[in-house]
């Protein structure tokens, strides 16, 4: 394999990776879930990142006993949030669960799908 072929292959791999988020892939004018094989044409599709659950801040009895009035500033956080990437098209729809730590990446990927859908129209 020549150096030129190697560079082309790396470039193609980088492009494919940039158009992939978890099992969701944007490729060849289509968007699809590789895990469930759901998907279709990106034209007319719309992607969103939706949140379910909440972030609770509560005061525990142990913190109140140990820190006194400071316990109100040192509340314990309980995170029950879940994120979902929802992709809907003319003849398909699918939902993929997203790790909350990857929220920014999921929103960027959803914007990429929405941009591709607008330019395809």
C-alpha atoms as one frame of an Amber mdcrd trajectory, in Angstrom:
protein
   0.000   0.000   0.000   1.433   3.357  -0.984   1.629   6.391   1.265  -1.087
   8.117  -0.779  -3.477   5.165  -0.356  -2.724   5.043   3.355  -3.516   8.750
   3.767  -6.758   8.382   1.790  -7.798   5.475   3.997  -7.064   7.457   7.175
  -9.003  10.429   5.845 -11.983   8.236   4.952 -11.889   6.603   8.406 -11.831
  10.038  10.078 -14.830  11.149   7.983 -16.758   7.992   8.886 -15.951   8.439
  12.576 -17.090  12.080  12.436 -20.428  10.929  10.995 -21.026   8.339  13.705
 -22.359   8.682  17.239 -22.656   5.396  19.109 -24.740   3.084  16.915 -26.155
   5.978  14.834 -24.512   6.596  11.480 -24.949   9.345   8.901 -23.685   8.042
   5.578 -24.546   8.317   1.899 -27.602  10.527   2.388 -29.050   8.134   4.969
 -29.187   8.055   8.743 -29.568   4.721  10.486 -29.148   2.834  13.739 -26.605
   0.079  13.145 -27.850  -1.850  16.184 -31.487  -2.140  15.120 -31.091  -1.447
  11.374 -33.787   1.242  11.586 -33.359   4.358   9.496 -33.872   5.939   6.147
 -33.115   8.959   3.994 -31.809  11.972   5.866 -33.965  14.267   3.705 -36.860
  15.372   5.897 -35.320  13.882   9.042 -35.079  15.702  12.362 -32.890  14.843
  15.359 -33.165  16.031  18.954 -31.548  15.241  22.286 -34.200  14.860  24.974
 -33.838  14.704  28.735 -35.772  12.548  31.142 -35.441  12.572  34.924 -34.048
  15.185  37.240 -31.147  16.307  39.381 -32.067  16.269  43.066 -30.187  18.144
  45.745 -31.028  17.001  49.229 -29.717  17.423  52.734 -28.760  14.196  54.482
 -29.080  13.780  58.233 -25.404  12.846  58.506 -24.319  16.077  56.838 -26.639
  18.092  59.053 -25.195  16.514  62.235 -21.568  16.821  61.115 -21.621  20.286
  59.564 -24.576  21.998  61.246 -25.978  24.915  59.244 -23.307  24.394  56.555
 -25.261  21.318  55.447 -27.583  23.614  53.498 -24.640  24.620  51.290 -23.276
  21.065  51.020 -26.297  19.293  49.641 -25.906  15.783  48.241 -26.644  15.471
  44.536 -28.560  12.533  43.148 -28.596  12.370  39.368 -31.511  10.444  37.839
 -31.297  12.102  34.438 -31.289  10.119  31.221 -30.584  11.442  27.733 -31.946
  10.157  24.455 -31.048  10.948  20.843 -34.294  10.840  18.874 -34.168  10.727
  15.083 -37.412  10.989  13.111 -37.838  10.823   9.358 -40.656  10.544   6.848
 -40.934   6.753   7.201 -38.829   5.902  10.259 -38.062   6.877  13.842 -35.669
   5.551  16.443 -34.352   6.456  19.885 -30.869   5.812  21.252 -29.896   6.214
  24.906 -26.979   8.614  25.424 -24.444   8.683  28.247 -25.042  12.002  30.102
 -21.295  12.697  29.921 -21.580  12.767  26.112 -24.412  15.297  25.995 -22.419
  17.902  24.034 -21.324  15.318  21.447 -24.916  14.094  21.076 -26.198  17.621
  20.500 -23.465  18.271  17.915 -24.369  15.059  16.100 -28.080  15.952  16.159
 -27.204  19.340  14.648 -25.157  17.565  11.965 -28.168  15.375  11.077 -30.468
  18.421  10.963 -28.018  20.311   8.729 -27.689  17.320   6.394 -31.493  17.065
   6.234 -31.837  20.737   5.282 -29.138  20.589   2.609 -30.640  17.385   1.161
 -33.986  19.121   0.735
